Amino acid sequence: MRQAEVLYKKELAGILTQLDDGNFVFRYHDLWFNDSNKPAISLTLSKQQQEYKSEFLFPFFYNMLPEGSNKQMVCFELRIDPKDHFGLLLATAKFDSIGAIQIQKI
């Protein structure tokens, strides 16, 4: 199992987990979920429910990954399997991400 904190404007919004069977879970942090002033991190991960499950990396997080030659270079330099989307997300979305979301390994 691997986990990462999902930060929204540097504030903990939730936890993203890759289970041992390869499935994914995103769960809003209790304080974030219960605060009506805090936004959902995406339209597809709304605050209508606190926890989401998926057999693959959620599209919202997948879209944060580098593509094409950038992905090849990052995978080569950091020795990450190009199919390891969660590992690639952990390596690339902790500092240099577009938007308000950052991903930090726990």
N, C-alpha and C positions, 0 to 999 in steps of 0.2 A: 504494500500500500504506500502511495505517495500523496503528500498533501501540500497545498499552497494557500497562503492568505491572499484574498482578493481585496485590494485596497481601492477605494474610490476617493480621489483627491487626498491620498495619503492616510485615509481613515479606514479601519477594518470594516468591510461590508459583509464578508462571508468567507467560507472555506471551500476550496475546490479539491476533491479527492479522486484519485484513481485507485480503484479497488484492485485486489490481487487478481481478480478474474478479468480485468481490463475495462470494466464498466466505470462510469463516472458519476459523481454526486456533487452537486453544488448546493450548499446550505447557507442561507443568510444568517449572519450573526444575530443572536437574540435581540441585542440592543438596537441594531440597525433595522431589523424586521419590525420591531414594535414601535419605532419612532415614525410617525406619519409624515414628518418633515424630510425624512431621508428618501431619496429616489431609488427606484429599481436600477440595477446596473445596466439592464438592457430591456428592450420590449419583449424579448423572448424569454427572459427570466424575471417576470413581473413579481411584484410582492403579493400576488394573490395566494401564493403558497410559499412556505419557508424553505422547502427542500425540493430539488429537482434531480431526477435520475436519467441516465442515458447510456446506451451501449457504445457510444462514440463520443469524442470530445465535442462539447456543445458548440454549435456554429459560432456563437458570439466569441468564444475563446479561440476557436480554429482560425477565425478571420484576423486574429492578432499575429499569426505566424508569418515569418518571411516566406517569400515565394521565389521560384525560379533560381537564377544564379546566386541570389543572396542566400537562399535556403541552402543551396549546395555548399557555398563557402562557409557558412556558419556551422553546418553539420560536419564538414571536413575539419575545420579548425578546432572545434570543441569535441570532436569524436562522438557525435550524436547520431544514432541511426535515423535516417530521414523519415522512417515510419513511426518514430517515437515522438508523437505530437506533444505529449505532456512534457517530456524532457526538453523539447525545443521551446515550448512555452516558458518553462522555468528559466531557461538560459537567456531568453531574449526579451521577456516582458517585465523584468524587474526594475529597469531604469528607463530604457528608451522605448516608450510606447506612445502611440498616438491616442490622444484623449485623456480621460480622467482615471483610467483603470491601470493598475500595476499588479503584477503577480510576484509574490515572494515565497520562496520555498520555506517550509516549516522545518 
